Amino acid sequence: MQKTKYFKRHRMELTLRHPLPAAELPEGFRWLAWDDSLLAMHAEVKFLSFHQETDALIFPSLSSRAGCHDLMHAIRYRVNFCPRATWLIAGPDGCVGTIQGLLDENGFGGIQNLGVVPECRGLGLGRALLLQALAGFISVSVPRAFLEVTATNEPAVRMYRAIGFRSHKTIYRAVKLPHPEAVAVGL
């Protein structure tokens, strides 16, 4: 038996006609621009960033390494993949942040899966990733960017608003959750 839970998500948008702040990283961190050899690393950072978060319930592919790899592969091989809006952040102990960009049918930039590993949150890396991806969209003449965020992810919502994103619409995503007894017996 399954229970349905509804998750509130915001679609947020930003017009890219005004200059944005530079994407600055704290000391000890550096940018890794998109390269096909980094696909597996993007997938791993995506997994480490999301597997224990609410978004892994909403998007089950985020809950496993294999799912994150499949998702990253699907993003990379879409015709509208935007390499200039796709970045990793490397730190002293490895990669700690990821973001991907896609273009929609209107030529708008879609931010995909901005993730920072839990132990590096609060350092401004998410903001830097977002600004770097937006600069990538601007470099290929994208006029507008959008993203979706789970409403309960208050730090992310605050960051997006601080950069200038505004809620465009609210979406409710239905998720079938297993019955608690089914989870207890491994069903």
MOBELKA-V79711 format. One record per residue. N is the residue number from 1. SS is DSSP state (a for helix, b for strand, c for the rest). PHI is phi in radians with two decimals (999 if undefined). OMEGA is omega in whole degrees, -180 to 180 (* if undefined). Layout:
n->{N:N}
ss->{SS:SS}
phi->{PHI:PHI}
omega->{OMEGA:OMEGA}
This chain:
n->{1:2:3:4:5:6:7:8:9:10:11:12:13:14:15:16:17:18:19:20:21:22:23:24:25:26:27:28:29:30:31:32:33:34:35:36:37:38:39:40:41:42:43:44:45:46:47:48:49:50:51:52:53:54:55:56:57:58:59:60:61:62:63:64:65:66:67:68:69:70:71:72:73:74:75:76:77:78:79:80:81:82:83:84:85:86:87:88:89:90:91:92:93:94:95:96:97:98:99:100:101:102:103:104:105:106:107:108:109:110:111:112:113:114:115:116:117:118:119:120:121:122:123:124:125:126:127:128:129:130:131:132:133:134:135:136:137:138:139:140:141:142:143:144:145:146:147:148:149:150:151:152:153:154:155:156:157:158:159:160:161:162:163:164:165:166:167:168:169:170:171:172:173:174:175:176:177:178:179:180:181:182:183:184:185:186:187}
ss->{c:b:b:b:b:b:b:b:b:b:b:b:b:b:b:c:c:c:c:c:c:c:c:c:c:c:c:c:c:b:b:b:b:c:c:a:a:a:a:a:a:a:a:a:a:a:a:a:a:a:c:c:c:a:a:a:a:a:c:a:a:a:a:c:a:a:a:a:a:a:a:a:a:a:a:a:c:c:c:c:b:c:a:a:a:c:b:b:b:b:b:c:c:b:b:b:b:b:b:b:b:b:b:c:c:c:c:c:b:b:b:b:b:b:b:b:c:a:a:a:c:c:c:c:a:a:a:a:a:a:a:a:a:a:a:a:a:a:a:c:c:c:c:b:b:b:b:b:b:b:c:c:c:a:a:a:a:a:a:a:a:a:a:c:c:b:b:b:b:b:b:b:b:b:b:b:b:b:c:a:a:a:a:a:c:c:c}
phi->{999:-2.08:-1.92:-1.73:-2.11:-1.86:-1.90:-1.44:-2.27:-1.82:-1.64:-1.99:-2.33:-2.52:-1.34:-1.76:-1.74:-1.79:-1.07:-1.92:-1.08:-1.20:-1.49:-1.90:-1.85:-1.12:-0.99:1.65:-2.03:-2.56:-1.47:-2.15:-1.22:-1.01:-2.64:-1.00:-1.18:-1.69:-0.96:-1.12:-1.21:-1.00:-1.09:-1.13:-1.15:-1.04:-1.04:-1.09:-1.38:-2.01:-1.07:-1.92:-1.84:-0.96:-1.05:-1.24:-1.31:-1.27:-2.16:-0.96:-1.06:-1.33:-1.56:-2.43:-1.07:-1.09:-1.10:-1.16:-1.13:-1.07:-1.12:-1.11:-1.07:-1.09:-1.13:-1.05:-1.68:-1.34:-1.10:-1.74:-1.09:-2.04:-0.99:-1.23:-1.90:-2.14:-2.48:-2.08:-1.96:-1.81:-2.04:-1.04:-1.95:2.18:-1.36:-2.30:-2.60:-2.54:-2.72:-2.28:-2.21:-2.26:-1.85:-1.61:-1.13:-1.63:1.44:-1.53:-1.60:-1.83:-1.35:-2.08:0.90:-1.23:-2.40:-2.23:-1.06:-0.92:-1.24:-1.99:-1.29:1.54:-1.76:1.55:-1.24:-1.10:-1.07:-1.09:-1.03:-1.07:-1.10:-1.16:-1.14:-1.10:-1.09:-1.12:-1.09:-1.04:-1.15:-1.96:1.12:-1.39:-1.49:-2.66:-2.12:-2.51:-2.75:-2.10:-2.50:-1.21:-1.01:-1.35:-1.48:-1.04:-1.06:-1.18:-1.03:-1.06:-1.10:-1.08:-1.14:-1.10:-1.40:2.13:-1.15:-2.24:-1.13:-1.78:-2.81:-1.92:-2.14:-1.97:-1.81:-1.45:-2.25:-1.45:-1.79:-1.17:-1.10:-0.94:-1.18:-1.16:-1.15:-1.08:-1.74:1.46:-1.51}
omega->{-179:176:178:176:-180:179:179:179:177:166:-177:-177:-180:173:-175:180:180:178:178:176:176:177:-177:179:174:178:179:179:180:-180:168:179:-179:170:-178:180:-178:-177:-178:179:175:-179:-179:179:176:178:-179:-179:-169:-167:179:-178:178:-178:177:172:-177:-180:-174:179:-179:-176:-179:177:-180:179:178:177:179:179:-180:178:180:179:-176:-173:169:-179:-177:175:-178:-179:-178:178:-176:-171:167:169:176:177:-178:-176:180:-177:-173:-179:-179:173:176:179:174:174:178:-176:178:-177:177:-179:178:175:180:165:173:-178:175:-180:-173:-176:179:178:-180:-180:-178:-178:178:178:180:178:-179:-180:179:178:179:176:177:176:180:-178:177:173:175:-175:-173:177:178:177:171:180:176:-173:-179:177:-173:178:179:180:179:-179:-179:179:-180:179:177:176:177:178:-180:175:178:-178:174:-178:179:179:176:179:178:176:-177:179:179:178:-177:-180:175:179:*}
